[in-house]
Amino acid sequence: MNPLLLCFSYITLTLFSNFRPISGAAITFINKCDYTVWPGILANAGTSQLDSTGFELPKSGSRSFQAPPNWSGRFWGRTGCTFDPNTSQGTCLTADCGSNQIECNGLNAIPPATLAEFTIGSGATQDYYDVSLVDGYNLPMIVEPSGGSGNCLATGCVADINGQCPNELRVGSGDACKSACEAFGNPEYCCSGAYGSPDTCKPSIYSEMFKSACPRSYSYAYDDATSTFTCSGADYTITFCPPSTSQKRDTSPPTTGWTNGSGSTGSGEEPTGFNTPPSWLPDFLAGDSIRVLSCSVLTSTFIASAISIMLFI
């Protein structure tokens, strides 16, 4: 390829990867479960509602929403729901939101519920996302970013926690698994009262069980370091019951350095099913070092000019 053409191709790709349109993020739900799931959506106070607050998602179904810049909220999946086809009224066996309708209408999930939590950035501001088991677990879920830049790693919980849930946390015949806070209400499990700080609230045997099964998910309130992830300019896919090829899990802490979304490096291998996007840039630039240097200088000049133009528009 002509060196100049190669250089301008690189500049174009660099600009697209570094400048984020102020358009929020697309959130796509996919149901890989062998049953219908009814996702619930709750926007945080001060942010706008999305096009729905709850809907039916049949097996193999999908649905997308556009979250605006600075949007924050949570998503979850309700299971075992029965709704009247005429009135849309009914209830769900797990993670019901108490609205008595398919739409949750601003109501939160009733624990236990596997939660996906988001704060969508604006412009150059990063997105923050996580999957939380702080309110317990009711079904497998993963969050996968696409098209973003930064430490854009997949996260979630694909293990069958319901099948290994201790009797004292078990709901029904294994329909869901409570958190220790929900089951016992003790301040040390709920990180409340005298235990309401990172210094006083520590992992319990129950939260460690969740963490062992799902190393990248929140297991208790102050489990930030290995559970919060960041990405810029991405869209996101939330998959309920990912395929069995993604459900193999590492039940021990990882052992060689993957980088989590908080920017710190963990002490282990990346859990199976959570793959870091390949880095194509070094291969793309492999070749004559003088050509790379010249292109680098030209790119910097071009980007600086583009920024100047944007600032004065």
C-alpha positions, -999 to +999 in steps of 0.1 A: +000+000+000+012+035-007+029+049+025+009+082+023-024+063+019-015+040+048-007+070+069-040+088+062-059+055+068-043+054+102-052+090+109-088+084+101-090+054+124-073+073+151-097+102+149-127+078+151-113+060+181-104+091+200-134+114+194-167+103+208-199+116+194-220+130+222-247+105+216-247+083+247-247+045+242-268+018+227-278-009+252-289-042+236-306-070+255-302-106+243-320-136+259-301-169+256-321-185+284-344-215+276-372-194+289-387-159+287-371-131+307-388-098+315-360-072+318-366-043+342-350-009+338-346+018+365-331+052+358-314+069+387-329+101+401-322+131+379-318+111+347-344+105+320-363+072+316-355+051+286-382+041+261-394+013+285-391+005+322-399-032+317-407-055+288-410-092+277-380-108+260-387-142+247-361-170+242-336-159+215-351-124+215-333-091+215-342-054+220-321-022+219-324+011+236-304+044+233-292+057+266-284+095+264-252+111+277-249+113+315-276+086+319-273+063+349-294+034+361-297-003+364-310-033+345-320-068+356-340-098+344-373-110+360-381-147+357-412-168+362-435-140+354-473-143+347-490-113+331-526-111+320-526-106+282-554-081+284-544-059+313-506-066+314-509-071+351-492-098+371-461-108+391-428-125+388-412-153+407-378-136+410-366-100+408-402-086+406-404-048+408-437-047+426-455-026+399-480-054+392-473-047+355-449-055+327-435-019+330-417-013+363-427+024+363-398+036+384-397+008+409-366-012+418-359-049+416-370-069+447-340-089+459-325-113+450-316-100+416-285-099+394-280-063+385-262-045+357-254-009+367-243+019+343-232+055+342-229+067+307-204+094+300-205+124+278-180+135+252-146+125+266-160+113+299-158+075+305-187+051+310-187+031+343-204-003+344-206-033+367-226-064+374-236-066+410-246-096+433-249-073+463-287-078+461-283-115+455-285-135+423-313-148+402-299-156+367-266-155+347-258-122+330-228-107+312-222-072+299-200-068+268-188-034+255-182-030+217-166-002+197-151+016+227-116+026+238-099+020+271-101-010+294-133-022+278-136-056+293-166-079+296-180-085+331-207-104+347-217-137+363-221-168+342-219-194+370-249-213+383-250-197+417-286-210+423-273-245+420-246-240+447-265-216+469-263-225+507-296-236+522-298-205+544-297-182+513-317-204+489-351-191+476-377-217+470-364-248+452-334-230+439-351-202+420-326-175+433-299-170+459-302-142+486-274-121+497-264-125+534-277-090+540-311-099+527-312-132+545-300-121+579-301-083+580-270-080+602-251-047+598-218-065+591-234-082+561-252-051+550-223-026+555-245-004+576-243+013+610-209+007+626-199-013+595-208+015+570-173+022+557-146+003+536-125+001+568-151-017+589-171-037+563-151-067+551-159-097+529-179-124+546-179-161+539-210-156+518-197-127+497-165-147+492-186-175+478-201-151+453-167-137+444-152-171+439-179-180+415-179-147+397-145-129+401-156-097+382-189-091+399-196-070+430-199-094+459-205-068+487-209-031+490-172-021+490-160-046+464-150-018+440-114-026+430-121-057+409-157-050+400-161-016+384-151-012+348-146+017+325-148+023+287-152+053+264-175+056+234-188+020+236-222+004+230-231-025+253-248-059+250-264-074+281-269-112+276-290-133+299-279-169+302-248-167+279-241-198+259-225-228+277-192-220+260-190-188+280-202-203+313-171-222+322-157-205+352-125-203+372-135-209+408-101-197+422-087-162+420-069-156+387-031-162+385-015-140+358-021-104+351-054-093+335-063-056+338-096-049+353-118-020+344-107+001+373-073+003+358-055-020+383-040-053+374-053-084+389-032-113+400-046-139+376-058-151+343-088-137+328-119-158+336-131-180+307-156-163+286-144-127+293-121-119+264-101-087+260-106-072+225-075-079+203-050-050+199-047-045+162-027-013+163+009-028+167+004-052+138-011-024+117+019-002+123+046-030+119+072-021+093+096+006+085+103+027+116+109+059+097+075+056+081+059+050+114+076+081+129+066+103+100+030+091+102+031+097+140+042+133+135+016+139+108-011+123+129-003+145+159-004+176+137-037+166+121-054+158+154-042+191+169-057+209+140-089+190+143-092+199+180-086+236+172-113+236+146-137+218+170-131+244+197-138+273+175-169+259+157 
